[in-house]
Amino acid sequence: PDCDTPLLEYSVKSRRGKELFVAHIPFDMTEEELLALCSQYGDVMSASIMHHDLGVSKCFAYVKFKLQSAADNALLRLNHYEVEGKFLFVDYAMRQAQ
């Protein structure tokens, strides 16, 4: 990045995608609650909380937005957002090939 571009802005521009990785979600958060939280920033196509084989939450999820601008806004607004005493970590979802 050039010296005039803030690091977060560079990161956002270089790794953008409509799907976000959301970590540190509360253990008992439901997909419906996650969907409601994320829908404040735009149309959500899917919100999937990952679970262990026995159905126990892994405390992270993937959220796919309809528009890039909604994903960008959600990332900027929800990263470090506090939910039930936990601070979310939000980033663009990385593909296995990356």
DSSP file (Angstrom, degrees, kcal/mol; ACC not computed):
  #  RESIDUE AA STRUCTURE BP1 BP2  ACC     N-H-->O    O-->H-N    N-H-->O    O-->H-N    TCO  KAPPA ALPHA  PHI   PSI    X-CA   Y-CA   Z-CA
    1    1 A P              0   0    0      0, 0.0     2,-0.1     0, 0.0     6,-0.1   0.000 360.0 360.0 360.0 153.0    0.0    0.0    0.0
    2    2 A D    >   -     0   0    0      1,-0.1     3,-1.5     4,-0.1     8,-0.1  -0.433 360.0-107.6 -78.4 164.1    1.1    3.6   -0.4
    3    3 A C  T 3  S+     0   0    0      1,-0.3    -1,-0.1    -2,-0.1     4,-0.1   0.670 115.8  58.6 -68.7 -16.8    1.8    5.6    2.7
    4    4 A D  T 3  S+     0   0    0      2,-0.1    -1,-0.3     1,-0.0    -2,-0.0   0.555  88.7  85.0 -89.3  -7.8   -1.4    7.7    2.3
    5    5 A T  S <  S-     0   0    0     -3,-1.5     5,-0.1     2,-0.0    -1,-0.0  -0.842  83.8-122.7 -98.4 120.2   -3.7    4.7    2.4
    6    6 A P     >  -     0   0    0      0, 0.0     4,-2.1     0, 0.0     5,-0.2  -0.304  22.5-121.2 -57.8 144.5   -4.7    3.5    5.9
    7    7 A L  H  > S+     0   0    0      1,-0.2     4,-2.6     2,-0.2     5,-0.2   0.878 111.2  52.1 -57.7 -42.5   -3.8   -0.2    6.4
    8    8 A L  H  > S+     0   0    0      1,-0.2     4,-2.6     2,-0.2    -1,-0.2   0.911 109.1  50.4 -61.9 -41.7   -7.4   -1.2    7.1
    9    9 A E  H  > S+     0   0    0      2,-0.2     4,-2.2     1,-0.2    -1,-0.2   0.904 111.1  48.8 -63.7 -40.1   -8.6    0.4    3.9
   10   10 A Y  H  X S+     0   0    0     -4,-2.1     4,-2.4     2,-0.2    -2,-0.2   0.929 111.4  49.8 -63.0 -45.6   -5.9   -1.4    1.9
   11   11 A S  H  X S+     0   0    0     -4,-2.6     4,-1.6     1,-0.2    -2,-0.2   0.911 110.8  50.0 -59.3 -44.0   -6.8   -4.7    3.5
   12   12 A V  H  < S+     0   0    0     -4,-2.6     4,-0.2     1,-0.2    -1,-0.2   0.916 114.0  44.3 -62.5 -44.3  -10.5   -4.1    2.7
   13   13 A K  H  < S+     0   0    0     -4,-2.2     3,-0.4     1,-0.2    -1,-0.2   0.837 114.8  47.9 -70.9 -32.9   -9.8   -3.3   -1.0
   14   14 A S  H  < S+     0   0    0     -4,-2.4    -1,-0.2     1,-0.2    -2,-0.2   0.730 121.3  31.0 -85.1 -20.5   -7.3   -6.1   -1.5
   15   15 A R  S  < S+     0   0    0     -4,-1.6    -1,-0.2    -5,-0.2    -2,-0.2   0.028  82.6 152.0-125.3  27.3   -9.3   -9.0   -0.1
   16   16 A R        +     0   0    0     -3,-0.4     2,-0.3    -4,-0.2    -3,-0.1  -0.180   7.0 147.6 -65.4 152.2  -12.9   -8.0   -0.7
   17   17 A G        -     0   0    0     51,-0.2    -2,-0.1    77,-0.0    76,-0.0  -0.938  54.2-114.0-171.4 162.9  -15.7  -10.6   -1.1
   18   18 A K  S    S+     0   0    0     -2,-0.3    47,-2.8    53,-0.1     2,-0.5   0.588  95.4  77.8 -82.4 -10.2  -19.4  -10.9   -0.4
   19   19 A E  E     -A   64   0A   0     45,-0.2    74,-2.7    74,-0.2     2,-0.3  -0.873  66.1-161.3-106.7 131.5  -18.8  -13.6    2.2
   20   20 A L  E     -AB  63  92A   0     43,-3.4    43,-2.4    -2,-0.5     2,-0.5  -0.829  15.1-138.5-111.1 148.4  -17.6  -12.8    5.7
   21   21 A F  E     -AB  62  91A   0     70,-3.4    70,-2.1    -2,-0.3     2,-0.5  -0.916  22.1-167.5 -98.7 126.1  -16.0  -15.0    8.3
   22   22 A V  E     +AB  61  90A   0     39,-2.8    39,-2.7    -2,-0.5     3,-0.3  -0.965   9.8 179.2-122.5 115.7  -17.4  -14.1   11.8
   23   23 A A  E     +AB  60  89A   0     66,-3.3    66,-2.0    -2,-0.5    37,-0.2  -0.701  54.1  38.2-115.0 166.3  -15.5  -15.5   14.8
   24   24 A H  S    S+     0   0    0     35,-1.2    36,-0.2    -2,-0.2    -1,-0.2   0.774  71.9 162.5  66.5  30.4  -16.0  -15.3   18.6
   25   25 A I        -     0   0    0     34,-1.6    -1,-0.2    -3,-0.3    62,-0.1  -0.496  51.4 -85.7 -74.1 151.2  -19.8  -15.5   18.3
   26   26 A P    >   -     0   0    0      0, 0.0     3,-1.8     0, 0.0    33,-0.1  -0.258  35.7-119.7 -57.6 143.9  -21.5  -16.4   21.6
   27   27 A F  T 3  S+     0   0    0      1,-0.3    30,-0.3    -3,-0.1    32,-0.2   0.819 112.2  41.6 -53.1 -37.7  -21.8  -20.2   22.1
   28   28 A D  T 3  S+     0   0    0     31,-0.1    -1,-0.3     2,-0.0     2,-0.1   0.302  82.5 127.7 -99.9   9.6  -25.6  -20.1   22.2
   29   29 A M    <   -     0   0    0     -3,-1.8     2,-0.2     1,-0.1    30,-0.1  -0.443  49.8-142.7 -67.0 137.0  -26.1  -17.7   19.3
   30   30 A T     >  -     0   0    0     -2,-0.1     4,-2.3     1,-0.1     5,-0.2  -0.566  21.6-114.2 -95.6 163.4  -28.6  -19.0   16.7
   31   31 A E  H  > S+     0   0    0      1,-0.2     4,-2.7     2,-0.2     5,-0.2   0.849 118.9  56.6 -63.2 -33.1  -28.3  -18.6   12.9
   32   32 A E  H  > S+     0   0    0      2,-0.2     4,-2.2     1,-0.2    -1,-0.2   0.898 107.9  46.8 -65.0 -40.4  -31.5  -16.5   13.2
   33   33 A E  H  > S+     0   0    0      2,-0.2     4,-2.2     1,-0.2    -2,-0.2   0.896 113.1  48.8 -67.7 -40.7  -29.9  -14.1   15.6
   34   34 A L  H  X S+     0   0    0     -4,-2.3     4,-2.6     2,-0.2     5,-0.2   0.917 111.1  50.6 -63.7 -43.5  -26.8  -13.9   13.5
   35   35 A L  H  X S+     0   0    0     -4,-2.7     4,-2.4     1,-0.2    -2,-0.2   0.916 110.2  49.5 -59.8 -44.8  -29.0  -13.2   10.4
   36   36 A A  H  < S+     0   0    0     -4,-2.2     4,-0.5     2,-0.2    -1,-0.2   0.900 112.2  48.3 -62.8 -41.3  -30.8  -10.5   12.3
   37   37 A L  H >< S+     0   0    0     -4,-2.2     3,-0.8     1,-0.2    -2,-0.2   0.941 117.1  40.5 -63.7 -48.0  -27.6   -8.8   13.4
   38   38 A C  H >< S+     0   0    0     -4,-2.6     3,-2.0     1,-0.2     4,-0.2   0.795 101.8  69.9 -74.6 -29.0  -26.0   -8.9   10.0
   39   39 A S  G >< S+     0   0    0     -4,-2.4     3,-0.9     1,-0.3    -1,-0.2   0.653  80.4  77.6 -65.9 -14.2  -29.2   -7.9    8.1
   40   40 A Q  G <  S+     0   0    0     -3,-0.8    -1,-0.3    -4,-0.5    -2,-0.1   0.716  98.3  45.2 -63.9 -18.5  -28.9   -4.4    9.6
   41   41 A Y  G <  S-     0   0    0     -3,-2.0     2,-0.2     1,-0.4    -1,-0.2   0.389 128.0 -54.3-109.6   0.9  -26.2   -3.8    7.0
   42   42 A G  S <  S-     0   0    0     -3,-0.9    -1,-0.4    -4,-0.2     2,-0.3  -0.830  80.1 -34.2 148.0 176.7  -27.8   -5.3    3.9
   43   43 A D        -     0   0    0     -2,-0.2    23,-2.7    -3,-0.1     2,-0.5  -0.469  53.4-150.7 -68.7 126.4  -29.5   -8.3    2.3
   44   44 A V  E     -C   65   0A   0     -2,-0.3    21,-0.3    21,-0.2     3,-0.1  -0.865  13.2-169.4-101.4 128.0  -28.0  -11.5    3.6
   45   45 A M  E    S-     0   0A   0     19,-3.1     2,-0.3    -2,-0.5    20,-0.2   0.836  73.1  -9.1 -82.8 -36.4  -28.1  -14.5    1.3
   46   46 A S  E     -C   64   0A   0     18,-1.5    18,-2.6     2,-0.0     2,-0.4  -0.984  49.2-164.3-160.3 152.2  -27.0  -17.0    4.0
   47   47 A A  E     -C   63   0A   0     -2,-0.3     2,-0.5    16,-0.2    16,-0.2  -0.930  18.1-179.3-140.7 113.7  -25.7  -17.2    7.6
   48   48 A S  E     -C   62   0A   0     14,-2.9    14,-2.1    -2,-0.4     2,-0.4  -0.950  15.0-156.6-125.8 115.5  -24.2  -20.5    8.7
   49   49 A I  E     -C   61   0A   0     -2,-0.5     2,-0.2    12,-0.2    12,-0.2  -0.755  25.7-126.3 -85.7 131.9  -22.8  -21.2   12.1
   50   50 A M  E     -     0   0A   0     10,-2.5     8,-2.8    -2,-0.4     9,-0.4  -0.580  29.2-167.4 -81.7 141.3  -20.3  -24.1   12.1
   51   51 A H  E     -C   57   0A   0      6,-0.3     6,-0.2    -2,-0.2     2,-0.0  -0.924  21.0-116.3-129.1 151.4  -20.9  -27.0   14.5
   52   52 A H    >   -     0   0    0      4,-3.3     3,-2.3    -2,-0.3     6,-0.1  -0.262  50.1 -89.1 -71.4 170.8  -18.9  -30.0   15.8
   53   53 A D  T 3  S+     0   0    0      1,-0.3    -1,-0.1     2,-0.1    -2,-0.0   0.810 128.8  54.0 -54.1 -33.8  -20.1  -33.5   14.9
   54   54 A L  T 3  S-     0   0    0      2,-0.1    -1,-0.3     1,-0.0     3,-0.1   0.342 123.8-101.2 -87.5   8.1  -22.3  -33.5   18.1
   55   55 A G  S <  S+     0   0    0     -3,-2.3     2,-0.4     1,-0.3    -2,-0.1   0.530  74.9 142.6  88.8   5.8  -24.0  -30.2   17.2
   56   56 A V        -     0   0    0      1,-0.1    -4,-3.3     2,-0.0    -1,-0.3  -0.659  57.0-106.5 -83.8 134.3  -22.0  -28.0   19.5
   57   57 A S  E     - C   0  51A   0     -2,-0.4    -6,-0.3   -30,-0.3    -1,-0.1  -0.274  14.0-153.5 -60.7 139.8  -21.2  -24.6   18.1
   58   58 A K  E     -     0   0A   0     -8,-2.8   -34,-0.2     2,-0.3    -7,-0.1   0.389  43.3-119.4 -88.9   0.3  -17.6  -23.9   17.0
   59   59 A C  E    S+     0   0A   0     -9,-0.4   -34,-1.6     1,-0.2   -35,-1.2   0.756  81.6  90.7  65.7  28.5  -18.3  -20.2   17.7
   60   60 A F  E     -A   23   0A   0    -10,-0.4   -10,-2.5   -37,-0.2    -2,-0.3  -0.981  49.6-179.2-145.6 161.5  -17.7  -19.1   14.2
   61   61 A A  E     -AC  22  49A   0    -39,-2.7   -39,-2.8    -2,-0.3     2,-0.4  -0.928  24.8-125.1-150.3 168.6  -19.8  -18.6   11.1
   62   62 A Y  E     -AC  21  48A   0    -14,-2.1   -14,-2.9    -2,-0.3     2,-0.4  -0.991  22.4-169.6-121.6 133.5  -19.9  -17.6    7.5
   63   63 A V  E     -AC  20  47A   0    -43,-2.4   -43,-3.4    -2,-0.4     2,-0.5  -0.989   4.6-160.3-126.7 124.3  -22.3  -14.8    6.3
   64   64 A K  E     -AC  19  46A   0    -18,-2.6   -19,-3.1    -2,-0.4   -18,-1.5  -0.915   8.2-157.6-109.9 126.9  -22.9  -14.2    2.6
   65   65 A F  E     - C   0  44A   0    -47,-2.8   -21,-0.2    -2,-0.5   -47,-0.1  -0.651  21.1-132.6 -99.3 155.9  -24.3  -10.8    1.5
   66   66 A K  S    S+     0   0    0    -23,-2.7     2,-0.4    -2,-0.2   -22,-0.1   0.887  92.0  40.4 -71.5 -40.6  -26.1  -10.0   -1.7
   67   67 A L  S  > S-     0   0    0    -24,-0.4     4,-1.7     1,-0.1     3,-0.3  -0.864  72.8-134.9-116.5 145.6  -24.1   -6.9   -2.4
   68   68 A Q  H  > S+     0   0    0     -2,-0.4     4,-2.6     1,-0.2     5,-0.2   0.896 107.4  57.5 -58.6 -42.1  -20.4   -6.1   -1.9
   69   69 A S  H  > S+     0   0    0      1,-0.2     4,-2.2     2,-0.2    -1,-0.2   0.852 105.0  51.2 -61.6 -34.7  -21.2   -2.8   -0.3
   70   70 A A  H  > S+     0   0    0     -3,-0.3     4,-2.7     2,-0.2    -1,-0.2   0.911 110.2  48.5 -68.5 -42.6  -23.3   -4.5    2.4
   71   71 A A  H  X S+     0   0    0     -4,-1.7     4,-2.4     2,-0.2    -2,-0.2   0.919 112.2  49.6 -62.7 -43.5  -20.4   -7.0    3.2
   72   72 A D  H  X S+     0   0    0     -4,-2.6     4,-2.2     2,-0.2    -2,-0.2   0.929 113.0  46.4 -60.0 -46.3  -18.0   -4.0    3.4
   73   73 A N  H  X S+     0   0    0     -4,-2.2     4,-2.3     1,-0.2     5,-0.2   0.913 111.9  50.4 -64.9 -43.7  -20.3   -2.1    5.7
   74   74 A A  H  X S+     0   0    0     -4,-2.7     4,-3.0     2,-0.2     5,-0.4   0.907 109.8  51.2 -62.0 -42.1  -20.9   -5.1    7.9
   75   75 A L  H  X S+     0   0    0     -4,-2.4     4,-1.8     1,-0.2    -2,-0.2   0.950 113.0  44.6 -60.2 -49.1  -17.2   -5.8    8.2
   76   76 A L  H  < S+     0   0    0     -4,-2.2    -1,-0.2     1,-0.2    -2,-0.2   0.842 121.1  39.5 -65.8 -33.6  -16.4   -2.3    9.3
   77   77 A R  H  < S+     0   0    0     -4,-2.3    -2,-0.2    -5,-0.2    -1,-0.2   0.821 120.9  39.6 -86.3 -32.8  -19.4   -2.1   11.7
   78   78 A L  H >< S+     0   0    0     -4,-3.0     3,-2.5    -5,-0.2     2,-0.3   0.687  82.0 105.3 -97.3 -18.8  -19.3   -5.6   13.3
   79   79 A N  T 3< S+     0   0    0     -4,-1.8    10,-0.2    -5,-0.4     3,-0.1  -0.503 102.2   5.5 -64.6 124.3  -15.5   -6.2   13.7
   80   80 A H  T 3  S+     0   0    0      8,-2.8     2,-0.3    -2,-0.3    -1,-0.3   0.578  95.8 149.1  73.0  14.4  -14.9   -5.8   17.4
   81   81 A Y    <   -     0   0    0     -3,-2.5     7,-2.8     7,-0.1     2,-0.4  -0.605  47.8-122.5 -75.8 135.9  -18.6   -5.4   18.0
   82   82 A E  E     +D   87   0B   0     -2,-0.3     2,-0.4     5,-0.2     5,-0.2  -0.689  32.9 174.5 -88.6 128.9  -19.6   -6.7   21.5
   83   83 A V  E >  S-D   86   0B   0      3,-3.3     3,-2.0    -2,-0.4    -2,-0.0  -0.976  73.8 -22.1-132.7 117.5  -22.3   -9.4   21.7
   84   84 A E  T 3  S-     0   0    0     -2,-0.4     3,-0.1     1,-0.3    -1,-0.1   0.866 128.3 -48.8  50.7  42.6  -23.1  -11.0   25.1
   85   85 A G  T 3  S+     0   0    0      1,-0.2     2,-0.4   -59,-0.0    -1,-0.3   0.465 119.2 106.5  81.1   1.0  -19.7   -9.9   26.5
   86   86 A K  E <   -D   83   0B   0     -3,-2.0    -3,-3.3    -5,-0.0     2,-0.6  -0.905  64.8-135.0-113.6 142.9  -17.7  -11.3   23.5
   87   87 A F  E     -D   82   0B   0     -2,-0.4    -5,-0.2    -5,-0.2    -6,-0.1  -0.860  24.3-129.9 -99.6 121.2  -16.1   -9.1   20.8
   88   88 A L        -     0   0    0     -7,-2.8    -8,-2.8    -2,-0.6     2,-0.5  -0.312   8.9-149.4 -67.2 147.8  -16.7  -10.4   17.3
   89   89 A F  E     -B   23   0A   0    -66,-2.0   -66,-3.3   -10,-0.2     2,-0.4  -0.992  22.0-177.5-114.3 122.0  -13.8  -10.8   14.8
   90   90 A V  E     +B   22   0A   0     -2,-0.5     2,-0.3   -68,-0.2   -68,-0.2  -0.976  12.2 147.8-126.5 134.0  -15.0  -10.2   11.3
   91   91 A D  E     -B   21   0A   0    -70,-2.1   -70,-3.4    -2,-0.4     2,-0.2  -0.947  54.2 -76.6-150.8 168.3  -13.0  -10.5    8.1
   92   92 A Y  E     -B   20   0A   0     -2,-0.3   -72,-0.3   -72,-0.2     2,-0.1  -0.508  58.9-103.5 -68.4 139.6  -13.5  -11.5    4.5
   93   93 A A        -     0   0    0    -74,-2.7     2,-0.4    -2,-0.2   -74,-0.2  -0.422  34.3-138.7 -65.9 136.6  -13.8  -15.3    4.1
   94   94 A M        -     0   0    0     -2,-0.1     2,-0.2    -3,-0.1    -1,-0.1  -0.788  11.3-130.4 -97.9 140.1  -10.7  -16.8    2.7
   95   95 A R    >   -     0   0    0     -2,-0.4     3,-1.6     1,-0.1    -1,-0.0  -0.587  22.4-115.5 -85.3 152.8  -10.9  -19.6    0.1
   96   96 A Q  T 3  S+     0   0    0      1,-0.3    -1,-0.1    -2,-0.2    -2,-0.0   0.837 114.4  59.6 -56.0 -36.1   -8.9  -22.8    0.6
   97   97 A A  T 3         0   0    0      1,-0.3    -1,-0.3     0, 0.0    -3,-0.0   0.703 360.0 360.0 -69.1 -18.8   -6.8  -22.0   -2.5
   98   98 A Q    <         0   0    0     -3,-1.6    -1,-0.3     0, 0.0    -2,-0.2   0.476 360.0 360.0 -83.1 360.0   -5.6  -18.8   -1.0
